Amino acid sequence: MSGKPGHAGVIHTPWIWHNGDFVPWDSANLHVMSHVVHYGSSVFEGIRCYATREGPSLLRLDDHLRRLLDSCRIHRIPVEYDVAFLRDACCKLFERNELEEGYLRPLVLRGEGAVGIHPGDARVETFLICWPWGAYLGKDAHEAGVDACVSTWFRPAPNTHPTLAKCAGNYPLAQLMKMEAAQNGYTEAIALAPDGTVSEASAQNVFLVKGGILYTPPADGSMLSGITRDSTIVLAQDAGIAVREERIPREKLYICDELFLTGTATEITPVRSVDRIPVAGGTRGPITELLQRRLLEVAMGRAPDPHGWRTVVRGRRSTRVA
């Protein structure tokens, strides 16, 4: 793969898929009058690709693509492609860019054609972008953990934003949470729901362990129910760990035995402190480590894939041993 560093260290890959065609990275542009620029009218996904012995493998690709189309449906964005067509295009994109592992960003947006809030005849554009991307919260975060705070920003109440849709217009709140955390010396922020119970982090779901039981907030209309969240629940159940989806008071963050965040970019990352209060001993706990290992073993092809989560990119074989 030939690539070059871009802004903020993003590695530019040679090709981006746009409405059925491959275009050079620098040619994938939008006009400033695109509806999405003014009103945040786009939906997107994030999918990791792992190097395996069988070749580059996209984790839970179909589930992400189904959620992308569900998000389009919720936001009434007409899209002409189905999951099978997009799956094939995603695989071809990784082949064309000769990328063995990295990150995939499917993106559907409203372009030019409307200047008001109502999108009217704004043209719908579909992009698939892939690039190399390492650990989202830092190269040592998986083992050492991260420091988090409870954000001063709350997640929206149900029936305000459709939080089950992964829409760009939902993310200014996440940006405020993340910037506030960084300014105060934290890596990540955890937001509360309108009722004061735990909701989610800026771009991750939240899990905690207490007394050997794994707890996570329910999909209550204030958070995005993540695909890695679902993978974590399935892997925990496979391992015989009891899982409870229930409302979590803020103070449980301070007295739990383990705490971790899940997300496609984040994978499974432990939290070592909240509001400068150490989580247990301030180190990664055994259940967190177990679930981390099992997720990555499946993703990297080191373990069987009983749930059919891996999609191997056709036509290429990895030159790396997972």
N, C-alpha and C positions, 0 to 999 in steps of 0.2 A: 504494500500500500504506500502510495506517495501522498503525503499530506504536509500541511504547513501550519504553524501556529497562527491563530487568529486573535481577536480581542479576548482578554482575560484568560489566555492560554488555551482556548478551544482549538483543537486540531481540525483544520479544514480537510475533509475528505474530497476526492475529486468530483464525485457525482451526487446530486440530489434528485429524487424522483418527484416530478411535478405533473399532475393530471395525466399520467400515463406515459410520460416521456422522461428521459434522463437529461438533466441540464447541468452545466458546470456549477460548482458551489457559488461562485461570485455572480452568476446570472440568475440566481433564485431570488428575485427582488419583488417588492410591492410598491405601489404608488402611495404617496402620503395621504391621498384621499380615500384609501381603502377603509371600508366600514370598520374593520377590526382595529385599526389604529385609533379611531375615535371612541369606539364603544366596547372594545374587548370581546368582540363576537367571534371567538374561535374556541374549538375544543381540541384536546390533544391527549396523548398518552406517552408514557416512558417505559421502555422495555430493555432489559439487559440481554446481551449476547455473550455467551461464555465459550471459551475454547475447550473442546472435548476431543476425545480420540476419534469420534465419528465425524468431526468437523465443527464449525461454528454452530452454536445451538442457542436459539432464542427461547427464553423462559416464559411460559404461559402466553405465548403470542396470540393465540385465538381468543383467550379471555380478555386480553387488552384490546384487541380489535373489536370484539363485541361491545365492550364498554365504550369505545370510541363512537360506534354507531348508535349506541343507546344515548350517549351525550348529545349527538346530533339530533336524535329524535326529540329529546327533552327540549332542546333549544330551537327546534323547528328549522334545522339546517338541512336542506335536501342534499343528499350525497348519492352519487350514482354507482358506487362500488360496494360489493359485499365482502364478507370476511374472506372467502376463498380467493377472490381477486387480489385483495390487499395482502394476504399472506404470501402469495406468489411474488408480488411486487417487493415486499420486504426482503424476501430471500434473494431475489435478483439484485437488489440494491447492495446487500452485503457481498455478493459475488463480484459485482462490478467494481466495488471499492476495495476488493481483496482484503477485507477486514475480518480478522479472526475472532476478535472480541471487542466489545464496546457498548454503545448506547444507541437506541433507536427512538426517534421522536416522530410518530405519525401526528399530523396536524391538519385540521380542516378549518378553514376560515372564510369569512365573508370579505371579498375584495371591493373593487370599485362598483359604482352603480346606484348608490344611495347616500344622501348627505344628512338625513335625519335619523332619529332613533329607529324608526321602522326600517328594516333592512331592504324591503321592497325587492328590486331587481338586482341587488348586489350580487356580483358573480361569486360563486363558491369555488374556492381553490383547495386542492388537496396536495399536501407535501409529505414526503417521507425523507427524513434526514438521519444519517448515522455518523458517529464519530467516536474516537477512543475517549473513554472517561473512566478514571479510577475511582477510588473510595470517595464518596460524596462528603463525608464528615471528617476526612483526614485519614492518612494511611495507617495510623496506629489505633484508630477509633474502635475497630472490631474487637480488639483485645483490651485496650486500656479504658475504653468508654469515653463518654463526653459529659461535660457539665451543662446542665439545663436550668432554666428558670421558669416560673409560672408567669406567663405574659400578662401585661395589663390590658391587652386586647382580648375581647371575648369572641368566640365563634358565633355565627349568626343563628338566630332562632329558626326553628322549622318553618317552612312556607315563606321565608324571605328570599334566600338564594336556594336554588335546587342543588344542594351539596352533593348529591349522588352523581351529578354530571361533573366531569373534569373540564371545566370551562376556564379560560384565561381570565375572564372577568371576576372570578372568585379569588384570584391570587394577590391582588394588592394588599389584602389583610395579612396574608402569609408573609409578604415582604416587610410589612410594618413589624410583625412579630420577630422576624429574623434580624432585622436591623436593630431593633431595641435590644435583643439578646446580645448581639455582637458589641454594641456600644457599652454594655454593662459587663463585658468580660465572659459571656457564656457562649457556648457553641450552638445551642438550640433552645427554642422556646416551646413550652407546652401551654396551650390555651384551654380555658374553661368554657363549657357550654353556658347558655343563658341562665340555667338554674344553678350555676356555680359548681357543677361536677366536672370531672375531667372530660375533655373532648378529644383533641388531637394536637400534635405538634405542627410546625409550620408546613411540613410536607410529608409527615409520617403519622402512622397510627401508634398508639401507646399500649403497652402491655406491662403488667406488674405481676410479681409472684409473691404470695403470702401463704405460708404454711403448706407449701408444695402444690398449691392451686394456682393456675394461670388465669388472671383476670384481664379483661379488656372492655372498654366502653361499648355499648350497643350502637348500631347504626340508627341514630335517633333524629336525623335531619339536621344536625349541626356539623357533621363531619363527612369526609369521603371514606367510604368503606373500601379499603385498599385490597388489591389482589395479593400483595405480599402478606397482608393481614390474614387473608383467607388461607394462604399457604401455611402460615404459622399455626393457625388453628388446626388445620388438617394434620400437619406433622406432629403437633402436640398430642392430638387424639391417637395417632398411629403409635406414639411412644407410650401410651397409657397415662398421659398427664391429664388431669381434670381441667376443663376449660369452662369458665363462666363469663358470659357477656352480661354485664350489669353496670349500673351507674356507680361511679367511683368518686367518693369525696376527695377534695384536694388534699386533705391531711394524710390520706393513705399513701401519697407519693413520698412522704417523709418517713413512713414507718414500714414500708414494704421490705421484703427480703431481696428482691431483684426488680429491676426496672429496665425496659429496653424499648427501642423504637423500631418500626418496620416500614419499609418502603422499597420500591424498585431500585432507586439510586442508593438508598441507605442500606438495603438488605436487612440484616438484623444487627443493630448496634446498641450495646449496653449504655445506660446512663449511670454515671458514678456519683453524681450529686444533683440535688434539686434545691435551688435557692441557697446554695453553699452548705446544705445539710447532706452529709455522705449517705448514699444508699447502702444500708448494711455496712459492710467493711470497705465500701468504695471500690470494689473490684468486681469483675465479671462473675456472675453466679453460675452454678452448674446447669440449671435449666436453660438459661440464655445460651451458654456454650453448646449444649446439646442441640438446641434448635438451630443455632448458627451452622453447626457442622452438618446437620442433616439437610438443611436447605442447600448449602453449597455442594455437598456430595451429589445431590440430585442434579443441580444446575450444571455442574462440571462433568457429569457423566461418570462419576466415580461410584455411583450406587444405582440400583434399579429405579425405574421411573413408573411406579405403579399407577399414578394418576394421569399419565400422559401429558406432562407439563412441557417437555422439551420438543422443539421443532428444529430439526437439523437443517441447516442451509444446504440445499442440494448442490452437487457438482464440485464441491471442494472438500478436501480432507485436511484436518489440522496438522501442521508440522510440529506442534507442541504436544507434549504428553501431559495430560491433566493430572 
